[in-house]
Each structure stands twice: as structure tokens, then as C-alpha cells.
Amino acid sequence: MSEKNYYFPENVYNETFFSEWEKEYELPENFPDISRLIRADSNPKINSVVINSTNSSAASKTVEIEGDNTFNILYHSTEDEKIHNVIFTDFFNIKEDIKQNSDNLIPTAKIFCVFMSCKVISKRKIYIKAKNKITLSVINNKSLNIPSGDFQNNILHFNVNSFNIQTFLPPTTINYNLEEALTVDGTYPPIERIVFTSVRIIPLDLVKSSGSATLNTTVIFKVFYESQNKYYLFSRSIPVSLSLEDSDIDENTLLYYFLSITDQSATVAMDNYGEERIIKFSYSPKINLFKVKESQEELPTDV
């Protein structure tokens, strides 16, 4: 009698823990002194979550989480009577031990800043303290050998039932590098100096087809800029479709994803009338795609 391998997802670890960050930062040389702090934001993100199989204990594994903390600081300087935006980015590495010895573990993690404080300690230095909440989940793609064949004609008769089987496939990371040129209309003055920009991407729906899928999103672009000694906020949203090519995708594949922007920048260009009204954005969306294959199998329940 032959046997067949079946996989059953088993949630073996689900924990929430906190990671704290505390550091002094000094302004780059090309930035003027700080006179007044206006705003401070923290944007932590996770870049990778992997299982370290070299752990010395056979009964445990180490999950290694890598990411970065990005702090966006907006301040006013009396040196030039202008508002400036400075960004500090630092990488972090967190290791978490879990009591599992399987080789089929699939880890996922989410991060969120729950606390941040920022204060000016000198004209050139800023002190930042932040606390991140990290949720770590690990699924074991557990395998089970079950006899296969024509159970009704077998000498050992099996009772069989139809079971919904879910197989967790290895996750996929897809990176995109996109560009968009937006024109500031006549209700706004021309741009003299960009203070800061932001790009936010919002998922709308996911459409599957055989061997591929399309994630439809809305991308929101914002620009805070200076013109004629005043400050203006310009925003625009556009639809963007992200294509996912993957041979594992079909009508029986469940798709889960985490969508983020890993990098973004903006420059100003002149329009046809010689005014600086065109903003050229470069941004990099990233999708962490998790795939679950669904199937129905007739499996024996007893002998």
C-alpha cells in the first residue's frame, strides 16, 4: 500500500513583545541649528523575518527579525527663518528563541510604534526615545503520511471522509521601483523649496488569475513646500496596480499580504511655462506575499 504526504498548518507560536530605542542624533553639516521643534514622527518597519536553523539546541529555533527605525523631524531655525525636515534612520536586529525543532516553520511579524519622545538637547543635537510593539507568529507546515489508494477495494477497509486541506507555501517578497510626475495646479504658487514629502499606499482589492494576481491600490502623495516665505501642503491620490507573477497562484490559492513603502524621494522640475510646478516622485512598494493552497482530499478515518 502506498502512502501520500499531507500538510496541515499548525500555529505553534504567537507572542507580542516590545523593543525600545534610545539614542542621540546630531544634525548633518548642511542643516542649520535648531531653534524650535515642530513635529517628530516614528516609522518603524520590518525588512525580513527568518528562522535560524544553526541554533545549538535541537529542541529550539531562533527567529531573527531585521528592520529599521525611521525618525522624521520637522523644526524651525532662526538662522534662515525657515522650516527644515531631517530624517534619521537606524537598523535593528532582534532575535527571539522559540521552542520548536521543525524544519517547516514559517514566521511572520508586524511592528507598530506605541511611544516616541523627542527633545532638543543642544542647537545641533536631538534625543529620541521610542518603543515598538512587535507581534511574532510562527506556523508549522506539519506533514502527515496517510495511506493512499482505492480504500473500498482494499483488504483492510477504510472509512473515508472529505477533508479541506491547507498547505502553506513558502512566502514571497516582491519589490517595485515606480515613478510618478505630478503637476501643482494654478491654485497653488510655484515651488521654491521642498520641506518634506510622503508617499502612502492603500490596498483596495486583489484579483487572482492563473499564475498571477493584481493588487489594486491608491497611492497618496503629499508635499509640504515653501513659496514666497509661506508654506503649503499639496496632495494628490492616483490608482496604481501592482502585478504579482507566481506559478503557485491559481483558483485554489489563498493569498495574504503585507504592503509597505521601503523608499521614497521627490525632486522639482519646471513645467512648459518655466515655473517649478512638476514634482517627480520615486518610490518603492514592497509586498510580502503569503500563499495557502486549498484542496479537498478523501482521507481514511479508521481501519
C-alpha positions in Angstrom: 0.0 0.0 0.0 1.4 3.4 -1.0 1.5 6.5 1.2 0.9 10.2 0.5 2.3 13.3 2.3 -0.3 15.8 3.5 0.4 19.1 5.2 -1.6 20.7 8.0 -0.8 24.3 9.1 -0.3 24.4 12.9 0.0 27.7 14.8 2.9 27.0 17.2 3.9 30.4 18.4 2.1 33.8 18.8 3.7 36.4 21.0 3.7 40.1 21.4 6.8 41.9 22.8 8.3 45.4 23.0 11.5 46.8 21.7 12.9 50.1 23.0 15.2 52.6 21.2 17.1 55.4 22.8 19.8 57.5 21.1 21.2 61.0 20.5 21.4 62.3 16.9 23.4 65.2 15.5 22.2 67.3 12.6 24.1 66.8 9.3 26.5 69.7 8.5 24.3 71.1 5.7 21.4 71.7 8.2 21.1 75.0 10.2 20.8 75.0 14.0 17.6 74.0 15.7 15.5 76.9 17.2 12.2 75.2 17.7 11.0 71.6 17.4 7.7 71.4 15.4 7.0 67.7 14.9 8.5 64.3 15.3 7.3 61.0 13.8 8.5 57.5 14.1 8.0 55.0 11.2 9.5 51.5 12.1 9.3 48.7 9.5 10.4 45.1 9.3 12.5 44.1 6.3 12.9 40.4 6.9 11.9 37.6 9.3 13.9 34.3 9.1 14.4 31.1 11.1 18.0 30.5 12.2 18.5 26.7 11.9 22.0 26.8 13.4 20.7 27.1 17.0 22.8 24.8 19.3 19.6 23.4 20.9 17.8 20.8 18.7 14.6 21.5 20.6 14.5 25.2 19.8 14.9 27.7 16.9 15.9 31.4 16.8 13.7 33.8 14.8 15.8 36.8 13.6 13.9 40.0 12.8 15.6 42.7 10.9 14.2 46.2 10.2 14.8 49.9 10.6 13.6 52.8 12.6 13.0 56.0 10.6 12.5 59.2 12.6 11.1 62.3 10.7 11.9 65.6 12.5 10.4 68.9 11.5 12.0 72.0 13.1 12.3 75.8 12.7 15.7 77.6 12.5 16.2 81.3 13.2 19.4 81.2 11.1 17.4 81.5 7.9 13.8 81.7 9.4 12.8 78.6 7.6 11.3 75.2 8.4 13.5 72.2 7.8 13.0 68.4 7.7 15.7 66.0 8.8 15.4 62.2 8.7 17.4 59.7 10.9 17.4 56.0 10.0 18.9 53.2 12.1 18.7 49.5 11.5 17.8 47.0 14.3 18.2 43.3 14.7 16.1 41.3 17.2 16.5 37.6 18.0 13.7 35.6 19.6 14.0 32.0 20.8 11.1 29.6 20.3 10.8 26.0 21.5 10.3 24.3 18.1 12.5 21.8 16.2 10.6 21.6 13.0 12.2 22.4 9.6 8.9 23.6 8.2 8.4 26.8 10.2 7.0 29.9 8.5 7.5 33.1 10.6 5.7 36.4 10.1 6.0 39.7 12.1 4.3 43.1 12.4 5.6 46.2 14.1 4.0 49.4 15.4 5.4 52.4 17.3 3.4 52.8 20.5 5.5 55.6 22.1 8.0 58.2 20.9 9.6 61.2 22.6 11.9 63.8 21.1 13.7 66.7 22.7 16.3 69.2 21.7 19.4 68.9 23.9 21.5 71.4 22.0 21.4 73.5 18.9 22.8 70.6 16.9 21.6 67.5 18.9 18.3 65.7 19.3 17.5 63.0 21.8 15.0 60.3 20.7 13.3 57.6 22.7 10.9 55.2 21.1 9.1 52.0 21.9 7.9 49.5 19.3 5.3 46.7 19.7 6.2 43.6 17.7 3.8 40.7 17.0 5.5 37.5 16.0 3.6 34.5 14.7 5.1 31.1 13.6 3.2 28.4 11.6 4.5 24.9 11.4 3.7 23.3 8.0 3.2 19.9 9.6 3.3 16.8 7.4 1.5 13.6 7.9 1.8 10.3 6.0 -1.5 8.7 5.2 -2.2 5.6 3.2 -3.5 6.2 -0.3 -5.2 4.0 -2.8 -8.6 2.5 -3.6 -9.8 2.2 0.0 -13.1 0.5 -0.9 -11.3 -2.4 -2.7 -8.5 -2.8 -0.1 -8.4 -5.8 2.1 -8.2 -3.5 5.1 -11.4 -1.5 4.6 -11.2 2.2 5.5 -14.0 4.6 6.3 -13.2 7.8 4.5 -14.3 11.4 4.8 -13.7 14.5 2.7 -11.3 17.0 4.4 -10.3 20.5 3.5 -6.5 20.5 3.3 -4.5 23.8 3.6 -0.8 23.8 2.6 1.3 26.8 3.5 3.7 27.6 0.7 7.0 29.5 1.1 6.3 33.3 1.3 7.4 35.5 -1.5 8.8 39.1 -1.4 8.2 41.4 -4.4 9.9 44.8 -4.8 8.8 47.5 -7.1 10.6 50.7 -8.2 8.0 53.2 -9.5 8.0 56.9 -10.6 5.2 59.4 -10.9 5.3 63.1 -12.1 2.6 65.4 -10.6 1.8 68.9 -11.6 1.0 71.5 -8.9 -2.0 73.4 -10.4 -2.6 77.1 -10.5 -4.4 77.3 -7.2 -1.0 76.9 -5.6 2.1 79.0 -6.0 5.2 77.6 -7.7 7.5 75.5 -5.5 10.6 77.3 -4.2 11.8 74.6 -1.7 10.5 71.2 -0.7 10.4 70.8 3.1 9.3 67.2 3.2 7.3 64.6 1.2 5.4 61.5 2.0 4.1 58.6 -0.1 1.3 56.3 1.4 -0.1 53.3 -0.4 -3.5 51.9 0.4 -4.6 48.4 -0.9 -8.1 48.2 -2.4 -8.6 44.7 -3.8 -6.6 41.6 -5.0 -7.7 40.0 -8.3 -6.3 36.4 -9.0 -5.7 34.7 -12.3 -3.8 31.5 -13.2 -0.1 32.1 -12.5 -0.5 35.8 -11.5 -2.5 38.3 -9.4 -3.1 42.1 -9.5 -3.2 44.2 -6.3 -5.1 47.4 -7.0 -4.1 50.3 -4.7 -4.4 54.0 -4.2 -1.2 55.9 -3.7 -1.4 59.2 -1.8 1.4 61.8 -2.5 1.9 64.7 -0.1 4.4 67.6 -0.4 5.0 70.3 2.2 6.8 73.2 0.5 7.9 76.8 0.8 7.0 79.6 -1.6 7.3 83.4 -1.1 8.1 82.9 2.6 4.9 80.9 3.2 4.3 77.1 3.5 1.8 75.0 1.6 0.7 71.4 1.7 -0.1 69.8 -1.7 -1.6 66.3 -2.0 -2.8 64.1 -4.8 -4.0 60.4 -5.0 -3.8 58.2 -8.0 -4.7 54.5 -8.7 -1.8 52.1 -9.1 -2.0 48.4 -10.0 0.8 46.1 -8.8 1.3 42.8 -10.8 2.3 39.6 -9.0 3.7 36.8 -11.1 3.8 33.5 -9.3 3.3 30.0 -10.7 1.8 28.8 -7.3 -1.3 31.1 -7.8 -4.5 29.6 -9.1 -8.2 29.5 -8.1 -7.4 27.2 -5.1 -4.7 29.5 -3.7 -5.5 31.8 -0.7 -3.3 35.0 -0.7 -2.4 37.1 2.3 0.0 40.0 2.0 1.7 42.9 3.8 2.2 46.1 1.8 4.7 48.8 2.6 6.8 51.6 1.0 10.5 51.0 1.6 11.9 54.1 0.0 10.7 57.4 -1.5 12.1 60.7 -2.7 10.9 63.7 -4.7 12.5 66.4 -6.9 11.2 69.5 -8.6 11.2 70.3 -12.3 9.9 73.2 -14.5 6.7 73.0 -16.5 6.2 74.2 -20.0 5.8 77.8 -18.7 9.1 77.8 -16.9 7.6 77.5 -13.4 8.7 74.9 -10.9 5.4 73.0 -10.6 6.3 69.5 -11.5 7.1 67.1 -8.7 8.9 63.9 -9.7 8.3 61.1 -7.2 10.4 57.9 -7.0 9.0 55.3 -4.6 9.5 51.6 -3.9 6.5 49.5 -2.8 7.2 46.1 -1.3 4.8 43.1 -0.9 5.3 40.3 1.5 3.1 37.6 0.0 1.8 34.6 1.9 0.3 31.7 0.0 -2.0 28.9 1.2 -3.0 26.1 -1.2 -6.5 24.7 -0.6 -7.7 21.3 -1.6 -10.2 18.6 -0.7 -9.0 15.1 -0.1 -10.7 11.8 0.7 -8.8 10.5 3.8 -9.3 7.4 5.9 -10.7 7.9 9.3 -10.4 4.4 10.7 -9.4 0.8 9.8 
